[in-house]
Amino acid sequence: MIKKRVRRGVKIALLVPVGLAAAAVFGLIVMYLWNWLAPAVFSAHTITFWQGLGLLILARILVGGLGGGHGDDKHGRRSMMDRWKQMTPEEREAFRQGLRNCGESGEPPNPQPSAAGQ
């Protein structure tokens, strides 16, 4: 138990500086690209490092969302694979059939006439 906590602490201690360095590098890249292209193309003002970092964060929020979800995909896939292994062949075929009919009207292939329709 203690070894897991130590490993987790070491990982965090290594990832934080790497993440900060990556953010700094990407902020510089955005700043240099902006200062190289925007004044010539749009007659815009040059920006500082902090404004470049802000643009990077803004773009991440607008295009990529606020994060999350990617790690859950792996867990969801693993969970589904575990459920799949526990299914009988009949249950698997019923599941496949349900996926095939997913885009259809939602009615069974051969609906029985209802009493209301007569």
FENBEL-V622895 format. One record per pair of residues at least 24 apart in sequence whose C-alpha atoms are under 8 Angstrom apart, sorted by the first residue. I is the first residue (numbers start at 0). J is the second residue. D is the distance in Angstrom with one decimal. If there is no record, write none. Layout:
BEGIN
i & j & d
I & J & D
I & J & D
END
This chain:
BEGIN
i & j & d
22 & 52 & 7.5
23 & 52 & 7.6
25 & 52 & 7.5
25 & 55 & 7.7
26 & 51 & 5.3
26 & 52 & 4.3
26 & 55 & 6.6
27 & 51 & 6.9
27 & 52 & 7.5
29 & 54 & 7.7
29 & 55 & 6.9
END
